[in-house]
């Protein structure tokens, strides 16, 4: 009898292990979304550290090892990871996670992006003709991606489809409620200066004016001349200067000193093992920094 019970337990454990979807996310925000939607049915590995600029990583053997075992690769897309992800995919020798296969999921393909179009000319900076890839600054857009991710996970683990859908709906409801609350809080704000075109999505959703960018072109560090021109154009106005924790501090500090504005450096990605609570707390800190 004991042997029979043990056999049943081992079979159940084996079925559970086979049902688990091995997800590799390129950045922590996408890892959080996969963990939120997939819950216990997924095992999530994140490739990029939360305090690094995902534009400028390098493909590493550890990335390739993770991708080699992956059932699903969850990327931001819109060329955010173009400098390193294709090389990591090739090195992984896992055809199922290549672009166009069921094991490849690109969040940017499922939402309307801003800043779409323009020439793919590196002389114009770190441009993304497919659109601005930082859609995860908008909880509602990220919720839309969550529904698409629930569908893809359902293809891989159909026995959990109802759970995936319910989790996507819960995240979307929370996002909508939070955004509505934040819109009321920041109404009448004077505006922000951003280092890079990243928090544009959040500013747009909240109707907070983006007054300028510290970068003269995306991905190009500010020159002294550009900073002086910003001071001249913004003198006499009110606003706040915001940058992420990995962006250079000198330009923001110079503007803050010259204009008498406050400036803050905030995280743009949650921690590696973060939950939805952590994500909404992160966006909430950006909202607080934009308060009038």
N, C-alpha and C positions, 0 to 999 in steps of 0.2 A: 504493500500500500504506500509506504514511504517513497519507494522508488517511482511509483506511478505519479505521486504528487510532485516529486522532484522533476520528473520528465515534463509534466504540464507546465511547471514554472519555467523551465529552460526554454520550452517552445514559445511561451508567451513573451519571454525576454527577447528571444530571437526575432519574433515578429515586430516587437517594439523597436528594436535596433534597426531592422530593415525599413521600417516606416519613417525613420528620422531622415530629414533632408539636410544634407551637408551644404550649407550656404557660405559663400565667401563674399563679403561686401568690400568694396574698394575703400570707403570712408566710414567713420563711425556713425554719422547720421543715417546712412543707408543700412548699416548694421542694426541700429536701433529700430528702424522701421521693419526690417526682416524679423527681428526678435519679437516685436510687438504683434505683427500679423501672424507669424508662425508659431509662437508660444512654444509649447513642449515638443512640437513636431519638427522643430528645426534645431540644428547646431550651427551657430554663427561664428565665423572667424572674420576679423577685420584686418585689412592690409595696411592702411595708412594710419600713422599716429594722429591723435586729435590736435596736436600742437604744431603740425607741419602743414605747409601749403601743398595741397594735392596736385597743383600744377607741376611741381618741380621735384617729384620723387624719382627714384631710380628703381628699376626692376631688380629684385634681390632673390637669391635662392630660396629664402623662406617663403616669399610670395609664390614662387613656382611650385614649391612643395604643397602649399595649401591649395592652390588651384588644381593641382594634379588629382587631389582627392575630392574635389567639389562636384556636387550635383547641380548647383546653381550659382552663377556669378551675378551679383547685384551691383551694378555700376551706376554712377551719376549720369555719365554720358555727356553729349554736347562737347566732346573733346576735352573735358576737364582732365581726364587721365591719359590723354593721347601720348604723352611723353614717356610713359612707362608701362601702362597696362598691356598694350599689344605685345611688347617684348616678354612680359611675364606670362601671357597666354601661350605664346609660342614655346617658351621654355617649359611649360607645364605638360606639354604633350597630351592634352585632354581635349579631343575634338568636340566634345559635347558642350563646352563652354565658349566656343568660338562665336563670333557675331553671326546672327542668323539661325543659330541652333536653339533648341528648347532650353538649354542650360545657360543661356546668356540673357540677362534682363537689364535694360537700360532705362532708368527712371525718366530721363529727359524726353524720351520718345512718347511719353504718355500725358504730357502737359503742354500747354501753350507757354512758350518762352518769350522773354523780352529781348530786345536788341538783336533780332534775327536779321541776317543778311549782311551785306558789306563784303568788301574784298578780303580774301585770305592772304593778307600781306603782312609779314612779320615786321615790316617797317612801321606799321601802324600800332604796334604793341602786341600784347597777348590777346589777340582777337579770337572770337568764336563765331564764325559765320552761321553755325547752326543755332545760335542763340546763347544767351547768358546761362551758364550751367548751375548757378547758385540758387535754384528754385527751392531748395530745402529751407531757405529763410522764410518762406511763405507756408505756414502750416496747412492751409487749404490745398495748395498745390501738392504738398507732400501727401496729404490724405488721398488725393486723386491717384497718385502713384501707388498708394497703399492698396487701393482696390485692384489695380492692374497686377500688383504683386500677389495679391490673394488668388487671382485667377491663375497665375503662373504656378504658384505653389500647389494649387488644386490639380493642375495637370500632372504634377510630380507625385503628389500624395492625395489622391482623390478621396480617400477615407476620412480626411480631415477638412474637406472643402467647406463644410458648414461652419467649422470653427474659424477658418481663415476669413470667411466672409463676415462673420459676426465681429471679429477683431478689427477688421477694416472699417466696418460701420461705426464701431465704438470710437475708434481713433478720429474718424471724420466728424462725428458729432462733437467730440471734445474740441477739435480744432476750430470748428465753426463758432462754438460758444466762446472760446478764448479770444478769437480774433474780434468778435463783436464787442467783447468787454474792453479789449485793448484799444479799439477804434474810439470808443467813448473816452478813454483815459487820455489819449494824446491829442484829442481835438483841439485845434488852435495852436499847435506847436509851431515854433519859429523856423525849424528846419535843421538839417544836419549836413556836415561835411564828412564824406567817407574817404577812406584811403583808396579803396578799390571798388569796382562795380560788383559788389557782392550782396550787401544788405539792401540793394535797390528793391528787391522783391518785397521785403518787409515794409520799407518806407512807402512803396506804392500801395500796398494793401491798407496801410494805416493813413494814407493821404498826408504823409509828412514830406515836405519838400526836401529834395537833395540839392543843396546849394552849390556844391563843387566836389571835386575829387583831388586828393593830394597827389595821386599819380597823374602826370600830364597825359599819359597814354596807359592803357591797361598793361600791367606788368613792368612798366618803366619807372624807375625811382625818380622822385622829384628833384629837379634842379633848384639851385638857389633863386634863379630868375623866376621860375614857375611859382615858388613859394611867395616871393615878393609880390608877384602879380595877384596871387590869391588874397594876400593881405589887403592890397589896394581895392580889389573888387568887393571884399566882404566887410571892409571897415564901416563901422556905424550900424551894422546889422547885429542881430542876436542869433545864436545858434549853438550847436554842440558838435564836437569833433569826435568821430568814432572810428576805431580801427580794430582789427583782430589781434589776437595775442601773438601771432607770428610775423606780423607786418612791422617794418622798421618804425621806431618811435620818434626819431628826430624831427621829421616833418610835422607830425601832429603836435609835438611839444613846442616847436617854433611858432606855429599858427596860434596855439592856445596862449602863448606868452604875448604875442603881438596884438591879438584881438581881445584878450581878456576873457576868452571863452573857457568853458570846462572841456576836458577831453578824457575819454575812457578807452581802455583796451579790453576787449571782450573775446571770449571763445566763440568760434564759429562752428565747432564740432563738439558733440557730446563725448563723454568718456567711452572707451572701448566697449565696456559692458553695460552701457547706459540703458535706461528704460524710457518709456514715453514721458514719465514724470520728469526725468532729467531734461528731456528735449524741451518740454514746455517751460521749464524753469529757465533754460538757456535763452530761449526766445523772449521770455519775460524780462530778463535782464537787459536785453537790447531795447525793449519797449520802455522800461524805466529810464534808460539813458536818453530816450527821445522825448520824455515828458516835457511839457511847456513850463 
